[in-house]
Amino acid sequence: MPGGSSSAQIGHPYPSSSLRGASENGGLGLSSLAPANIVNGASAPGGWVTSLLVVVLSLLVLEQSVYRYKKKHLPGAKWTIPVIGKFADSLKPTMEAYKKTWATPLAAVSVFNIFIVMASDNVLTRKILNSPNHTEPCLVASAKQILDPNNWVFLNGKVHADYRKALNGLFTRRALAIYLKMQERIYSRTFNEWLDANRARTAAGQGPEPYMMRVRDLNMETSLRVFCGNYLPEHACQEISHVYWDLTRALELVNFPLALPGTKVYKAIKGRKRVMTWFEYCSAESKKRMALPGSQPECLLDAWIKEMLDARAYEASASAGKHVSGEGKPLLVRDYSDNEIGLVLLSFLFASQDAMTSGLIYAFQFMADYPEVAEKVRKEQLEVRAGDLDAPFTLEMLDQSPYLRAFVKETLRYRPPVIMVPYEAKRAFQIDSSYTVPKGSIVIPSFWNSLHDPSVYTDPDSFIPERWLPGGQAEHSNPANYLVFGSGPHKCIGYDYAIMHIAAVIGTASIRMDWKHHTTPESDEIKIVATIFPKDDCFLSFTEREQSA
């Protein structure tokens, strides 16, 4: 100390010789940090065991104290299980357990010392989704490792807004019409495969099979072809479909967070690298093709590259002093690298693959479970196609199909594919008048309660597509409750595509096939992975409709 003051002179609890000894050895030693009885005990036979126990017990007490301090008055366990918290409960999550947690507007849990606040009230849920200065989506603890921390879904502010501005053009009506032509070809071929498979099973005396993975395959191929067109070789589609399931499983709400060999997160990161290799390749190939004179978009990648080329040409003309129309100014802000484009496709595939597979499998199940609903869908589809059973589904047909749209909307309300989306509190976040979410905590808005709110939806636990028809009960309901696609700056950008895709699949299937749902004791139970599915994976059997034979 300046002036030669000793530690004892300034009230230091340990002798100055201890500090000098630590300094001479290049740092603080055990003797400088612990009372003499612990130090002496540690050097005695078996004393280190006692010291270790003291340290462990101190950490456990600290863990409980921090949990109680953060929890304050919120509902939830008074004490958390040491280290793992509710991890064991989350290995096999159930809707029943979640509904108990959602019984109050806010509740607290802890998993691996990650403090989590669950929000079920619609107002609180929307506040979380619409507070980008305080919260940001994190999906799950390992999401940034899996999807890459530079992925646009994790960005905020202007850079995120610029991405959305560029991507909005990929979901215009004109773009959707391009995608739909490709989708129709996939649907037709897939339905033929399903019919052939059912004929073979019937001939072999076999019963029905679960269709969740078949529907996933349909959705995967549709997504990959819509996004990448024919740039992606067939064997690459199969590889991506195979490895992407590893990403899905690793993005469950709770997983072991470290990317150690053999863990779900480790496998998912390896899978992401393989997928990104192909997506970057497709981006580069699209740039080559779209640079050729007269090339027109055939997939989402092409549409994005064309926007970049149009924006570049516009800026060149403006810089050269040529007259340009302000109305025709492209929306694109800048060029995007193959890696940036690949990361966007990665996020699109995650959203479309899992969420829409959930929406589609439930749509097939409900069409079979509610024959009077299926009959209305079929009748409408025959009318809009003017009796031409081979007519491809178009956006104009969708415009003329209010019942089909109502069916899709009710399916997504009744069984929302995404029941919650974890966010991280970037700073202390006062979520209501009595509680502030601590900085660094996870805060999870729930969509289920908003979509099953009896004050907004009459008989919310019943499947009633008619509620969405003109004059129906839900027509004038509070749109703030329809959180199927989220809300705020991170609202799903592809919601029009999602509605179109599910409607086109069901509309086309309804006039080509009949199908039966073979119920099991688990048919109405919900399996929660990254999204929700029927617990039995939905056993279906298909036959060709007579009038389309």
Contacts in CASP RR format, 6 or more apart in sequence:
PFRMAT RR
TARGET T0000
AUTHOR 0000-0000-0000
METHOD contacts of the structure
MODEL  1
MPGGSSSAQIGHPYPSSSLRGASENGGLGLSSLAPANIVNGASAPGGWVT
SLLVVVLSLLVLEQSVYRYKKKHLPGAKWTIPVIGKFADSLKPTMEAYKK
TWATPLAAVSVFNIFIVMASDNVLTRKILNSPNHTEPCLVASAKQILDPN
NWVFLNGKVHADYRKALNGLFTRRALAIYLKMQERIYSRTFNEWLDANRA
RTAAGQGPEPYMMRVRDLNMETSLRVFCGNYLPEHACQEISHVYWDLTRA
LELVNFPLALPGTKVYKAIKGRKRVMTWFEYCSAESKKRMALPGSQPECL
LDAWIKEMLDARAYEASASAGKHVSGEGKPLLVRDYSDNEIGLVLLSFLF
ASQDAMTSGLIYAFQFMADYPEVAEKVRKEQLEVRAGDLDAPFTLEMLDQ
SPYLRAFVKETLRYRPPVIMVPYEAKRAFQIDSSYTVPKGSIVIPSFWNS
LHDPSVYTDPDSFIPERWLPGGQAEHSNPANYLVFGSGPHKCIGYDYAIM
HIAAVIGTASIRMDWKHHTTPESDEIKIVATIFPKDDCFLSFTEREQSA
1 7 0 8 1.000
1 10 0 8 1.000
6 12 0 8 1.000
6 16 0 8 1.000
7 14 0 8 1.000
7 15 0 8 1.000
7 16 0 8 1.000
7 19 0 8 1.000
8 15 0 8 1.000
8 16 0 8 1.000
12 19 0 8 1.000
14 32 0 8 1.000
18 31 0 8 1.000
18 32 0 8 1.000
19 32 0 8 1.000
21 32 0 8 1.000
22 28 0 8 1.000
22 29 0 8 1.000
22 31 0 8 1.000
22 32 0 8 1.000
30 39 0 8 1.000
30 42 0 8 1.000
31 39 0 8 1.000
34 42 0 8 1.000
38 51 0 8 1.000
38 54 0 8 1.000
41 47 0 8 1.000
41 50 0 8 1.000
41 51 0 8 1.000
42 48 0 8 1.000
42 50 0 8 1.000
42 51 0 8 1.000
60 82 0 8 1.000
63 80 0 8 1.000
63 82 0 8 1.000
63 83 0 8 1.000
63 113 0 8 1.000
64 79 0 8 1.000
64 80 0 8 1.000
66 115 0 8 1.000
67 79 0 8 1.000
67 80 0 8 1.000
67 110 0 8 1.000
67 115 0 8 1.000
68 78 0 8 1.000
68 79 0 8 1.000
70 108 0 8 1.000
70 115 0 8 1.000
70 438 0 8 1.000
70 441 0 8 1.000
71 108 0 8 1.000
71 115 0 8 1.000
72 435 0 8 1.000
73 434 0 8 1.000
73 435 0 8 1.000
74 106 0 8 1.000
74 107 0 8 1.000
74 108 0 8 1.000
74 117 0 8 1.000
74 435 0 8 1.000
75 104 0 8 1.000
75 106 0 8 1.000
75 107 0 8 1.000
75 108 0 8 1.000
76 107 0 8 1.000
76 108 0 8 1.000
76 109 0 8 1.000
77 86 0 8 1.000
77 109 0 8 1.000
80 86 0 8 1.000
80 109 0 8 1.000
80 110 0 8 1.000
81 87 0 8 1.000
81 88 0 8 1.000
83 112 0 8 1.000
83 113 0 8 1.000
84 111 0 8 1.000
84 112 0 8 1.000
85 109 0 8 1.000
85 110 0 8 1.000
85 111 0 8 1.000
85 112 0 8 1.000
85 113 0 8 1.000
86 109 0 8 1.000
86 110 0 8 1.000
86 111 0 8 1.000
86 254 0 8 1.000
87 111 0 8 1.000
87 112 0 8 1.000
87 254 0 8 1.000
89 97 0 8 1.000
90 111 0 8 1.000
90 252 0 8 1.000
90 253 0 8 1.000
90 254 0 8 1.000
91 254 0 8 1.000
93 252 0 8 1.000
93 253 0 8 1.000
93 254 0 8 1.000
93 528 0 8 1.000
94 526 0 8 1.000
94 528 0 8 1.000
95 525 0 8 1.000
95 526 0 8 1.000
95 528 0 8 1.000
95 532 0 8 1.000
98 419 0 8 1.000
98 420 0 8 1.000
98 446 0 8 1.000
98 448 0 8 1.000
98 528 0 8 1.000
99 448 0 8 1.000
101 107 0 8 1.000
101 109 0 8 1.000
101 118 0 8 1.000
101 120 0 8 1.000
102 118 0 8 1.000
102 120 0 8 1.000
102 446 0 8 1.000
102 448 0 8 1.000
102 449 0 8 1.000
103 120 0 8 1.000
104 120 0 8 1.000
105 119 0 8 1.000
105 120 0 8 1.000
105 121 0 8 1.000
105 124 0 8 1.000
105 432 0 8 1.000
106 117 0 8 1.000
106 118 0 8 1.000
106 119 0 8 1.000
106 120 0 8 1.000
106 121 0 8 1.000
106 124 0 8 1.000
106 431 0 8 1.000
106 432 0 8 1.000
106 435 0 8 1.000
107 117 0 8 1.000
107 118 0 8 1.000
107 120 0 8 1.000
108 115 0 8 1.000
108 116 0 8 1.000
108 117 0 8 1.000
108 118 0 8 1.000
109 116 0 8 1.000
109 118 0 8 1.000
110 116 0 8 1.000
111 254 0 8 1.000
112 141 0 8 1.000
112 257 0 8 1.000
114 141 0 8 1.000
114 441 0 8 1.000
114 442 0 8 1.000
115 438 0 8 1.000
115 440 0 8 1.000
115 441 0 8 1.000
115 442 0 8 1.000
116 422 0 8 1.000
116 441 0 8 1.000
116 442 0 8 1.000
116 443 0 8 1.000
116 444 0 8 1.000
117 431 0 8 1.000
117 437 0 8 1.000
117 441 0 8 1.000
117 442 0 8 1.000
117 443 0 8 1.000
117 444 0 8 1.000
118 420 0 8 1.000
118 444 0 8 1.000
118 446 0 8 1.000
119 125 0 8 1.000
119 128 0 8 1.000
119 431 0 8 1.000
119 443 0 8 1.000
119 444 0 8 1.000
119 445 0 8 1.000
119 446 0 8 1.000
120 446 0 8 1.000
120 448 0 8 1.000
120 449 0 8 1.000
121 449 0 8 1.000
122 449 0 8 1.000
122 450 0 8 1.000
122 453 0 8 1.000
122 480 0 8 1.000
122 481 0 8 1.000
122 483 0 8 1.000
124 431 0 8 1.000
124 432 0 8 1.000
124 445 0 8 1.000
125 445 0 8 1.000
125 446 0 8 1.000
125 447 0 8 1.000
125 449 0 8 1.000
125 450 0 8 1.000
125 483 0 8 1.000
126 445 0 8 1.000
126 480 0 8 1.000
126 483 0 8 1.000
126 487 0 8 1.000
127 431 0 8 1.000
128 135 0 8 1.000
128 423 0 8 1.000
128 431 0 8 1.000
128 443 0 8 1.000
128 445 0 8 1.000
129 421 0 8 1.000
129 423 0 8 1.000
129 445 0 8 1.000
129 483 0 8 1.000
129 486 0 8 1.000
129 487 0 8 1.000
129 488 0 8 1.000
129 490 0 8 1.000
129 491 0 8 1.000
130 487 0 8 1.000
130 488 0 8 1.000
130 489 0 8 1.000
131 429 0 8 1.000
132 156 0 8 1.000
132 157 0 8 1.000
132 488 0 8 1.000
132 489 0 8 1.000
132 490 0 8 1.000
133 426 0 8 1.000
133 427 0 8 1.000
134 425 0 8 1.000
134 426 0 8 1.000
134 427 0 8 1.000
134 429 0 8 1.000
135 423 0 8 1.000
135 424 0 8 1.000
135 425 0 8 1.000
135 426 0 8 1.000
135 429 0 8 1.000
135 443 0 8 1.000
136 154 0 8 1.000
136 156 0 8 1.000
136 423 0 8 1.000
136 424 0 8 1.000
136 426 0 8 1.000
137 153 0 8 1.000
137 154 0 8 1.000
137 421 0 8 1.000
137 422 0 8 1.000
137 423 0 8 1.000
137 424 0 8 1.000
137 490 0 8 1.000
138 144 0 8 1.000
138 154 0 8 1.000
138 422 0 8 1.000
138 423 0 8 1.000
138 424 0 8 1.000
138 442 0 8 1.000
139 147 0 8 1.000
139 153 0 8 1.000
139 251 0 8 1.000
139 421 0 8 1.000
139 422 0 8 1.000
140 251 0 8 1.000
140 252 0 8 1.000
140 253 0 8 1.000
140 254 0 8 1.000
140 255 0 8 1.000
140 422 0 8 1.000
141 254 0 8 1.000
141 255 0 8 1.000
141 257 0 8 1.000
141 442 0 8 1.000
142 250 0 8 1.000
142 251 0 8 1.000
142 255 0 8 1.000
142 257 0 8 1.000
142 259 0 8 1.000
142 265 0 8 1.000
142 268 0 8 1.000
143 154 0 8 1.000
143 251 0 8 1.000
144 151 0 8 1.000
144 154 0 8 1.000
145 259 0 8 1.000
145 265 0 8 1.000
145 269 0 8 1.000
146 247 0 8 1.000
146 250 0 8 1.000
146 251 0 8 1.000
146 265 0 8 1.000
146 268 0 8 1.000
146 269 0 8 1.000
146 272 0 8 1.000
147 153 0 8 1.000
147 154 0 8 1.000
147 247 0 8 1.000
147 272 0 8 1.000
147 343 0 8 1.000
147 346 0 8 1.000
147 347 0 8 1.000
147 350 0 8 1.000
148 272 0 8 1.000
148 276 0 8 1.000
148 343 0 8 1.000
148 346 0 8 1.000
150 343 0 8 1.000
151 343 0 8 1.000
151 344 0 8 1.000
151 346 0 8 1.000
151 347 0 8 1.000
152 160 0 8 1.000
152 163 0 8 1.000
152 340 0 8 1.000
152 343 0 8 1.000
152 344 0 8 1.000
152 347 0 8 1.000
153 347 0 8 1.000
153 490 0 8 1.000
155 163 0 8 1.000
156 489 0 8 1.000
157 489 0 8 1.000
160 489 0 8 1.000
160 490 0 8 1.000
161 489 0 8 1.000
162 333 0 8 1.000
162 334 0 8 1.000
163 344 0 8 1.000
164 489 0 8 1.000
164 493 0 8 1.000
165 331 0 8 1.000
165 332 0 8 1.000
165 333 0 8 1.000
166 304 0 8 1.000
166 307 0 8 1.000
166 331 0 8 1.000
166 332 0 8 1.000
166 333 0 8 1.000
166 334 0 8 1.000
166 336 0 8 1.000
167 304 0 8 1.000
167 344 0 8 1.000
167 493 0 8 1.000
168 331 0 8 1.000
168 493 0 8 1.000
169 175 0 8 1.000
169 303 0 8 1.000
169 307 0 8 1.000
169 331 0 8 1.000
170 300 0 8 1.000
170 303 0 8 1.000
170 304 0 8 1.000
170 307 0 8 1.000
171 493 0 8 1.000
171 494 0 8 1.000
171 496 0 8 1.000
171 497 0 8 1.000
173 395 0 8 1.000
175 297 0 8 1.000
175 300 0 8 1.000
175 303 0 8 1.000
176 395 0 8 1.000
176 496 0 8 1.000
176 497 0 8 1.000
176 500 0 8 1.000
177 394 0 8 1.000
177 395 0 8 1.000
178 297 0 8 1.000
178 298 0 8 1.000
178 299 0 8 1.000
178 303 0 8 1.000
179 226 0 8 1.000
179 299 0 8 1.000
179 300 0 8 1.000
179 497 0 8 1.000
180 392 0 8 1.000
180 393 0 8 1.000
180 394 0 8 1.000
180 395 0 8 1.000
180 500 0 8 1.000
180 504 0 8 1.000
181 392 0 8 1.000
182 225 0 8 1.000
182 226 0 8 1.000
182 229 0 8 1.000
182 298 0 8 1.000
182 299 0 8 1.000
183 222 0 8 1.000
183 225 0 8 1.000
183 226 0 8 1.000
183 501 0 8 1.000
183 504 0 8 1.000
184 392 0 8 1.000
184 393 0 8 1.000
184 504 0 8 1.000
184 508 0 8 1.000
186 218 0 8 1.000
186 221 0 8 1.000
186 222 0 8 1.000
186 225 0 8 1.000
187 218 0 8 1.000
187 222 0 8 1.000
187 504 0 8 1.000
187 505 0 8 1.000
187 508 0 8 1.000
187 509 0 8 1.000
188 508 0 8 1.000
190 217 0 8 1.000
190 218 0 8 1.000
190 221 0 8 1.000
191 508 0 8 1.000
191 509 0 8 1.000
191 512 0 8 1.000
191 513 0 8 1.000
191 542 0 8 1.000
194 214 0 8 1.000
194 513 0 8 1.000
194 542 0 8 1.000
195 513 0 8 1.000
195 542 0 8 1.000
195 543 0 8 1.000
195 544 0 8 1.000
197 209 0 8 1.000
198 541 0 8 1.000
198 542 0 8 1.000
198 543 0 8 1.000
201 207 0 8 1.000
201 208 0 8 1.000
201 209 0 8 1.000
201 541 0 8 1.000
207 518 0 8 1.000
207 541 0 8 1.000
208 516 0 8 1.000
208 518 0 8 1.000
208 539 0 8 1.000
208 540 0 8 1.000
208 541 0 8 1.000
209 539 0 8 1.000
209 540 0 8 1.000
210 536 0 8 1.000
210 537 0 8 1.000
210 538 0 8 1.000
210 539 0 8 1.000
210 540 0 8 1.000
211 361 0 8 1.000
211 364 0 8 1.000
211 537 0 8 1.000
211 538 0 8 1.000
211 539 0 8 1.000
211 540 0 8 1.000
212 357 0 8 1.000
212 361 0 8 1.000
212 533 0 8 1.000
212 534 0 8 1.000
212 537 0 8 1.000
212 538 0 8 1.000
213 537 0 8 1.000
215 357 0 8 1.000
215 360 0 8 1.000
215 361 0 8 1.000
215 364 0 8 1.000
215 538 0 8 1.000
216 353 0 8 1.000
216 357 0 8 1.000
217 241 0 8 1.000
218 360 0 8 1.000
218 505 0 8 1.000
219 352 0 8 1.000
219 353 0 8 1.000
219 356 0 8 1.000
219 357 0 8 1.000
219 360 0 8 1.000
219 501 0 8 1.000
220 237 0 8 1.000
220 240 0 8 1.000
220 241 0 8 1.000
220 244 0 8 1.000
220 353 0 8 1.000
221 237 0 8 1.000
221 241 0 8 1.000
222 501 0 8 1.000
223 348 0 8 1.000
223 349 0 8 1.000
223 352 0 8 1.000
223 353 0 8 1.000
223 356 0 8 1.000
224 232 0 8 1.000
224 237 0 8 1.000
224 240 0 8 1.000
224 241 0 8 1.000
224 349 0 8 1.000
225 232 0 8 1.000
225 237 0 8 1.000
225 299 0 8 1.000
226 299 0 8 1.000
226 300 0 8 1.000
226 497 0 8 1.000
227 299 0 8 1.000
227 300 0 8 1.000
227 301 0 8 1.000
227 345 0 8 1.000
227 348 0 8 1.000
227 349 0 8 1.000
228 278 0 8 1.000
228 279 0 8 1.000
228 282 0 8 1.000
228 299 0 8 1.000
228 300 0 8 1.000
228 301 0 8 1.000
228 345 0 8 1.000
229 282 0 8 1.000
229 298 0 8 1.000
229 299 0 8 1.000
229 301 0 8 1.000
229 302 0 8 1.000
230 298 0 8 1.000
230 299 0 8 1.000
231 281 0 8 1.000
231 282 0 8 1.000
231 285 0 8 1.000
231 286 0 8 1.000
231 299 0 8 1.000
231 301 0 8 1.000
232 240 0 8 1.000
232 278 0 8 1.000
232 282 0 8 1.000
236 278 0 8 1.000
239 274 0 8 1.000
239 278 0 8 1.000
240 274 0 8 1.000
240 275 0 8 1.000
240 278 0 8 1.000
240 349 0 8 1.000
243 270 0 8 1.000
243 271 0 8 1.000
243 274 0 8 1.000
243 275 0 8 1.000
244 271 0 8 1.000
244 275 0 8 1.000
244 349 0 8 1.000
244 353 0 8 1.000
246 264 0 8 1.000
246 267 0 8 1.000
246 268 0 8 1.000
246 270 0 8 1.000
246 271 0 8 1.000
247 268 0 8 1.000
247 271 0 8 1.000
247 272 0 8 1.000
247 275 0 8 1.000
247 350 0 8 1.000
248 350 0 8 1.000
248 353 0 8 1.000
248 354 0 8 1.000
248 529 0 8 1.000
248 530 0 8 1.000
249 264 0 8 1.000
249 268 0 8 1.000
249 529 0 8 1.000
249 530 0 8 1.000
250 264 0 8 1.000
250 265 0 8 1.000
250 267 0 8 1.000
250 268 0 8 1.000
251 268 0 8 1.000
251 350 0 8 1.000
251 530 0 8 1.000
252 264 0 8 1.000
252 528 0 8 1.000
252 529 0 8 1.000
252 530 0 8 1.000
253 420 0 8 1.000
253 422 0 8 1.000
253 528 0 8 1.000
255 263 0 8 1.000
255 264 0 8 1.000
255 265 0 8 1.000
256 263 0 8 1.000
256 264 0 8 1.000
256 265 0 8 1.000
257 265 0 8 1.000
258 265 0 8 1.000
259 265 0 8 1.000
259 266 0 8 1.000
259 269 0 8 1.000
260 266 0 8 1.000
272 346 0 8 1.000
275 346 0 8 1.000
275 349 0 8 1.000
276 339 0 8 1.000
276 342 0 8 1.000
276 343 0 8 1.000
276 346 0 8 1.000
279 341 0 8 1.000
279 342 0 8 1.000
279 345 0 8 1.000
279 346 0 8 1.000
280 338 0 8 1.000
280 339 0 8 1.000
280 341 0 8 1.000
280 342 0 8 1.000
282 301 0 8 1.000
282 345 0 8 1.000
283 301 0 8 1.000
283 305 0 8 1.000
283 338 0 8 1.000
283 341 0 8 1.000
283 342 0 8 1.000
283 345 0 8 1.000
284 338 0 8 1.000
286 299 0 8 1.000
286 301 0 8 1.000
286 302 0 8 1.000
286 304 0 8 1.000
286 305 0 8 1.000
287 305 0 8 1.000
287 338 0 8 1.000
289 295 0 8 1.000
289 302 0 8 1.000
290 297 0 8 1.000
290 302 0 8 1.000
290 305 0 8 1.000
290 306 0 8 1.000
290 309 0 8 1.000
291 309 0 8 1.000
295 302 0 8 1.000
295 306 0 8 1.000
296 302 0 8 1.000
297 303 0 8 1.000
297 305 0 8 1.000
297 306 0 8 1.000
300 348 0 8 1.000
301 341 0 8 1.000
301 345 0 8 1.000
304 336 0 8 1.000
304 341 0 8 1.000
307 330 0 8 1.000
307 331 0 8 1.000
307 332 0 8 1.000
308 332 0 8 1.000
308 335 0 8 1.000
308 336 0 8 1.000
310 330 0 8 1.000
310 332 0 8 1.000
311 330 0 8 1.000
311 331 0 8 1.000
311 332 0 8 1.000
312 335 0 8 1.000
314 324 0 8 1.000
314 328 0 8 1.000
314 329 0 8 1.000
314 330 0 8 1.000
317 324 0 8 1.000
318 324 0 8 1.000
336 344 0 8 1.000
350 530 0 8 1.000
351 492 0 8 1.000
351 494 0 8 1.000
352 497 0 8 1.000
352 498 0 8 1.000
352 501 0 8 1.000
354 417 0 8 1.000
354 529 0 8 1.000
354 530 0 8 1.000
354 531 0 8 1.000
355 417 0 8 1.000
355 418 0 8 1.000
355 498 0 8 1.000
355 531 0 8 1.000
356 417 0 8 1.000
356 498 0 8 1.000
356 501 0 8 1.000
356 502 0 8 1.000
357 531 0 8 1.000
357 533 0 8 1.000
358 415 0 8 1.000
358 417 0 8 1.000
358 531 0 8 1.000
358 532 0 8 1.000
358 533 0 8 1.000
359 411 0 8 1.000
359 412 0 8 1.000
359 415 0 8 1.000
359 417 0 8 1.000
359 502 0 8 1.000
360 502 0 8 1.000
360 505 0 8 1.000
360 506 0 8 1.000
361 533 0 8 1.000
361 534 0 8 1.000
361 537 0 8 1.000
361 538 0 8 1.000
362 411 0 8 1.000
362 414 0 8 1.000
362 415 0 8 1.000
362 534 0 8 1.000
363 407 0 8 1.000
363 408 0 8 1.000
363 411 0 8 1.000
363 502 0 8 1.000
363 505 0 8 1.000
363 506 0 8 1.000
364 506 0 8 1.000
364 509 0 8 1.000
364 515 0 8 1.000
364 517 0 8 1.000
364 538 0 8 1.000
364 540 0 8 1.000
365 517 0 8 1.000
365 523 0 8 1.000
365 534 0 8 1.000
365 538 0 8 1.000
365 540 0 8 1.000
366 373 0 8 1.000
366 407 0 8 1.000
366 411 0 8 1.000
366 414 0 8 1.000
366 463 0 8 1.000
367 373 0 8 1.000
367 374 0 8 1.000
367 377 0 8 1.000
367 407 0 8 1.000
367 506 0 8 1.000
367 510 0 8 1.000
367 515 0 8 1.000
368 374 0 8 1.000
368 515 0 8 1.000
368 516 0 8 1.000
368 517 0 8 1.000
368 540 0 8 1.000
369 463 0 8 1.000
369 517 0 8 1.000
370 463 0 8 1.000
373 407 0 8 1.000
373 463 0 8 1.000
373 465 0 8 1.000
374 510 0 8 1.000
376 403 0 8 1.000
376 465 0 8 1.000
377 403 0 8 1.000
377 404 0 8 1.000
377 407 0 8 1.000
377 506 0 8 1.000
377 507 0 8 1.000
377 510 0 8 1.000
378 510 0 8 1.000
378 511 0 8 1.000
380 401 0 8 1.000
380 402 0 8 1.000
380 403 0 8 1.000
380 404 0 8 1.000
381 397 0 8 1.000
381 401 0 8 1.000
381 404 0 8 1.000
381 507 0 8 1.000
381 510 0 8 1.000
381 511 0 8 1.000
382 389 0 8 1.000
382 511 0 8 1.000
384 397 0 8 1.000
384 400 0 8 1.000
384 401 0 8 1.000
385 391 0 8 1.000
385 397 0 8 1.000
385 511 0 8 1.000
389 511 0 8 1.000
389 512 0 8 1.000
389 547 0 8 1.000
389 548 0 8 1.000
393 504 0 8 1.000
393 507 0 8 1.000
393 508 0 8 1.000
395 500 0 8 1.000
398 404 0 8 1.000
398 405 0 8 1.000
398 500 0 8 1.000
398 503 0 8 1.000
398 504 0 8 1.000
401 503 0 8 1.000
401 507 0 8 1.000
402 469 0 8 1.000
402 470 0 8 1.000
403 465 0 8 1.000
403 469 0 8 1.000
404 503 0 8 1.000
404 506 0 8 1.000
404 507 0 8 1.000
405 468 0 8 1.000
405 499 0 8 1.000
405 503 0 8 1.000
406 465 0 8 1.000
406 466 0 8 1.000
406 467 0 8 1.000
406 468 0 8 1.000
406 469 0 8 1.000
407 465 0 8 1.000
407 506 0 8 1.000
408 499 0 8 1.000
408 502 0 8 1.000
408 503 0 8 1.000
408 506 0 8 1.000
409 465 0 8 1.000
409 468 0 8 1.000
409 499 0 8 1.000
410 463 0 8 1.000
410 464 0 8 1.000
410 465 0 8 1.000
410 467 0 8 1.000
410 468 0 8 1.000
411 463 0 8 1.000
411 502 0 8 1.000
412 484 0 8 1.000
412 502 0 8 1.000
413 451 0 8 1.000
413 457 0 8 1.000
413 482 0 8 1.000
413 484 0 8 1.000
414 451 0 8 1.000
414 463 0 8 1.000
415 526 0 8 1.000
415 532 0 8 1.000
416 447 0 8 1.000
416 448 0 8 1.000
416 451 0 8 1.000
416 483 0 8 1.000
416 484 0 8 1.000
416 532 0 8 1.000
417 484 0 8 1.000
417 531 0 8 1.000
417 532 0 8 1.000
418 447 0 8 1.000
418 484 0 8 1.000
418 486 0 8 1.000
418 531 0 8 1.000
419 446 0 8 1.000
419 447 0 8 1.000
419 448 0 8 1.000
419 528 0 8 1.000
419 531 0 8 1.000
419 532 0 8 1.000
420 444 0 8 1.000
420 445 0 8 1.000
420 446 0 8 1.000
420 447 0 8 1.000
420 448 0 8 1.000
421 444 0 8 1.000
421 445 0 8 1.000
421 447 0 8 1.000
421 486 0 8 1.000
422 442 0 8 1.000
422 443 0 8 1.000
422 444 0 8 1.000
423 442 0 8 1.000
423 443 0 8 1.000
423 444 0 8 1.000
423 445 0 8 1.000
424 440 0 8 1.000
424 441 0 8 1.000
424 442 0 8 1.000
424 443 0 8 1.000
425 437 0 8 1.000
425 438 0 8 1.000
425 439 0 8 1.000
425 440 0 8 1.000
425 441 0 8 1.000
425 442 0 8 1.000
425 443 0 8 1.000
426 439 0 8 1.000
426 440 0 8 1.000
427 439 0 8 1.000
428 436 0 8 1.000
428 437 0 8 1.000
428 438 0 8 1.000
428 439 0 8 1.000
429 436 0 8 1.000
429 437 0 8 1.000
429 439 0 8 1.000
429 443 0 8 1.000
430 436 0 8 1.000
430 437 0 8 1.000
431 437 0 8 1.000
431 443 0 8 1.000
437 443 0 8 1.000
447 483 0 8 1.000
447 484 0 8 1.000
447 486 0 8 1.000
450 456 0 8 1.000
450 480 0 8 1.000
450 481 0 8 1.000
450 482 0 8 1.000
450 483 0 8 1.000
451 457 0 8 1.000
451 460 0 8 1.000
451 481 0 8 1.000
451 482 0 8 1.000
451 483 0 8 1.000
451 484 0 8 1.000
452 460 0 8 1.000
452 461 0 8 1.000
453 460 0 8 1.000
453 481 0 8 1.000
454 460 0 8 1.000
456 474 0 8 1.000
456 477 0 8 1.000
456 478 0 8 1.000
456 481 0 8 1.000
457 467 0 8 1.000
457 473 0 8 1.000
457 474 0 8 1.000
457 477 0 8 1.000
457 481 0 8 1.000
458 467 0 8 1.000
458 473 0 8 1.000
466 472 0 8 1.000
467 473 0 8 1.000
467 474 0 8 1.000
467 475 0 8 1.000
468 474 0 8 1.000
468 475 0 8 1.000
469 475 0 8 1.000
480 487 0 8 1.000
484 495 0 8 1.000
485 491 0 8 1.000
485 492 0 8 1.000
485 494 0 8 1.000
485 495 0 8 1.000
485 498 0 8 1.000
486 492 0 8 1.000
492 498 0 8 1.000
509 515 0 8 1.000
511 545 0 8 1.000
511 548 0 8 1.000
512 544 0 8 1.000
512 545 0 8 1.000
512 548 0 8 1.000
513 542 0 8 1.000
513 543 0 8 1.000
513 544 0 8 1.000
513 545 0 8 1.000
514 542 0 8 1.000
514 543 0 8 1.000
514 544 0 8 1.000
514 545 0 8 1.000
515 540 0 8 1.000
515 541 0 8 1.000
515 542 0 8 1.000
515 543 0 8 1.000
516 540 0 8 1.000
516 541 0 8 1.000
517 523 0 8 1.000
517 538 0 8 1.000
517 539 0 8 1.000
517 540 0 8 1.000
518 539 0 8 1.000
518 540 0 8 1.000
518 541 0 8 1.000
519 539 0 8 1.000
520 536 0 8 1.000
520 539 0 8 1.000
522 534 0 8 1.000
522 535 0 8 1.000
522 536 0 8 1.000
523 534 0 8 1.000
523 535 0 8 1.000
523 536 0 8 1.000
523 538 0 8 1.000
523 539 0 8 1.000
524 534 0 8 1.000
525 534 0 8 1.000
525 535 0 8 1.000
525 536 0 8 1.000
526 532 0 8 1.000
526 533 0 8 1.000
526 534 0 8 1.000
526 535 0 8 1.000
527 533 0 8 1.000
527 534 0 8 1.000
527 535 0 8 1.000
527 537 0 8 1.000
END
